[in-house]
Amino acid sequence: MIKLISTEETHPLRKSVLGENIPNYQYIYKGDDDEKTLHFGWFENETLGGILTAMKTEEKIWQFRGMAVSQSHQAKNIGSQLLQFASNYLKNEAEVIWLNAREKVVNFYLKNGFTAASDFFDIKPIGLHLKMSKLNKENIDFNHKLH
Ligand SMILES: CC(C)(COP(=O)(O)OP(=O)(O)OC[C@H]1O[C@@H](n2cnc3c(N)ncnc32)[C@H](O)[C@@H]1OP(=O)(O)O)[C@@H](O)C(=O)NCCC(=O)NCCS
């Protein structure tokens, strides 16, 4: 099940999954505790297995950040479910959703309807990233077709 969680609950997975092999990974993000910021968590029983943070960056424009699924749960569609849940949760708030995708997972976001919105750029010390975005309206139509 997916539900809203606190900033602190995101920390262990941010550290272990996003911070893997990155010394001094900054797992606390500016804006984490803003009134509008939302943290989503995927749970199996009581265990948190996936996280995603959504931050408002402009009117009707939101950024997804800190997307991580624990190693043992990866490639089981949980990341895709989190993206879809958060997009749908924000259907009245977010017309555009954007994110900075790590090079390794650009395909994951392409599969989930995001397209490139920049050239690759370096975020030190993590590596190459691609800004990607999607119109959130498309997501709603897509959900509609599924039901
Ligand atoms: C990227 C991530 C959030 C995807 O979540 P997920 O639940 O594993 O993904 P899903 O099962 O919904 O989607 C599967 C797709 O994700 C990608 N993917 C899954 N695991 C991956 C991994 N370890 N490395 C790279 N891509 C991966 C593949 O494109 C895969 O498609 P395929 O099965 O056709 O090859 C998750 O793998 C993860 O936490 N990775 C490490 C942290 C990270 O890079 N986060 C994103 C930062 S921008």
The ligand as a Tripos MOL2 file, in Angstrom:
@<TRIPOS>MOLECULE
LIG
   48    50     1     0     0
SMALL
NO_CHARGES

@<TRIPOS>ATOM
      1 C1         14.8010    3.5370  -10.2810 C.3       1 LIG1
      2 C2         13.8700    2.8300   -9.3270 C.3       1 LIG1
      3 C3         13.2070    3.8410   -8.4010 C.3       1 LIG1
      4 C4         12.8020    2.1050  -10.1490 C.3       1 LIG1
      5 O1         11.8840    1.4630   -9.2780 O.3       1 LIG1
      6 P1         11.5040   -0.0680   -9.5500 P.3       1 LIG1
      7 O2         10.3920   -0.4310   -8.6340 O.co2     1 LIG1
      8 O3         12.7430   -0.8770   -9.4800 O.co2     1 LIG1
      9 O4         11.0340   -0.0110  -11.0870 O.3       1 LIG1
     10 P2          9.7870   -0.6890  -11.8060 P.3       1 LIG1
     11 O5          9.7690   -2.1310  -11.4310 O.co2     1 LIG1
     12 O6          8.5490    0.0920  -11.5840 O.co2     1 LIG1
     13 O7         10.1920   -0.4690  -13.3130 O.3       1 LIG1
     14 C5         11.0800   -1.3510  -13.9050 C.3       1 LIG1
     15 C6         12.0540   -0.5580  -14.7600 C.3       1 LIG1
     16 O8         12.8930    0.2470  -13.9750 O.3       1 LIG1
     17 C7         14.2470    0.1590  -14.4320 C.3       1 LIG1
     18 N1         15.0130   -0.4430  -13.3460 N.ar      1 LIG1
     19 C8         14.5870   -1.2430  -12.3580 C.ar      1 LIG1
     20 N2         15.5880   -1.5470  -11.5350 N.ar      1 LIG1
     21 C9         16.6700   -0.9330  -12.0080 C.ar      1 LIG1
     22 C10        18.0120   -0.8520  -11.5670 C.ar      1 LIG1
     23 N3         18.4600   -1.4760  -10.4790 N.pl3     1 LIG1
     24 N4         18.8570   -0.1130  -12.3070 N.ar      1 LIG1
     25 C11        18.4260    0.5200  -13.4120 C.ar      1 LIG1
     26 N5         17.1800    0.4930  -13.8650 N.ar      1 LIG1
     27 C12        16.3100   -0.2250  -13.1550 C.ar      1 LIG1
     28 C13        14.2210   -0.6470  -15.6850 C.3       1 LIG1
     29 O9         14.0470    0.2480  -16.7720 O.3       1 LIG1
     30 C14        12.9910   -1.5010  -15.5060 C.3       1 LIG1
     31 O10        12.4300   -1.8720  -16.7010 O.3       1 LIG1
     32 P3         12.6440   -3.3940  -17.2530 P.3       1 LIG1
     33 O11        12.1170   -4.2810  -16.1610 O.co2     1 LIG1
     34 O12        11.8250   -3.4400  -18.4950 O.co2     1 LIG1
     35 O13        14.1030   -3.5090  -17.4630 O.co2     1 LIG1
     36 C15        14.6240    1.7870   -8.4660 C.3       1 LIG1
     37 O14        15.1580    0.8030   -9.2910 O.3       1 LIG1
     38 C16        15.7120    2.3900   -7.6040 C.2       1 LIG1
     39 O15        15.4610    2.7860   -6.4650 O.2       1 LIG1
     40 N6         16.9540    2.4770   -8.1380 N.am      1 LIG1
     41 C17        18.0950    2.9970   -7.4050 C.3       1 LIG1
     42 C18        17.9300    4.4590   -6.9700 C.3       1 LIG1
     43 C19        17.7120    5.4050   -8.1400 C.2       1 LIG1
     44 O16        18.4460    5.3930   -9.1120 O.2       1 LIG1
     45 N7         16.6590    6.2340   -8.0010 N.am      1 LIG1
     46 C20        16.2870    7.2120   -9.0030 C.3       1 LIG1
     47 C21        17.0800    8.4400   -8.8830 C.3       1 LIG1
     48 S1         16.6440    9.6290  -10.1300 S.3       1 LIG1
@<TRIPOS>BOND
     1     1     2 1
     2     2     3 1
     3     2     4 1
     4     2    36 1
     5     4     5 1
     6     5     6 1
     7     6     7 2
     8     6     8 1
     9     6     9 1
    10     9    10 1
    11    10    11 2
    12    10    12 1
    13    10    13 1
    14    13    14 1
    15    14    15 1
    16    15    16 1
    17    15    30 1
    18    16    17 1
    19    17    18 1
    20    17    28 1
    21    18    19 ar
    22    18    27 ar
    23    19    20 ar
    24    20    21 ar
    25    21    22 ar
    26    21    27 ar
    27    22    23 1
    28    22    24 ar
    29    24    25 ar
    30    25    26 ar
    31    26    27 ar
    32    28    29 1
    33    28    30 1
    34    30    31 1
    35    31    32 1
    36    32    33 2
    37    32    34 1
    38    32    35 1
    39    36    37 1
    40    36    38 1
    41    38    39 2
    42    38    40 1
    43    40    41 1
    44    41    42 1
    45    42    43 1
    46    43    44 2
    47    43    45 1
    48    45    46 1
    49    46    47 1
    50    47    48 1
@<TRIPOS>SUBSTRUCTURE
     1 LIG1         1 GROUP 0 **** ****
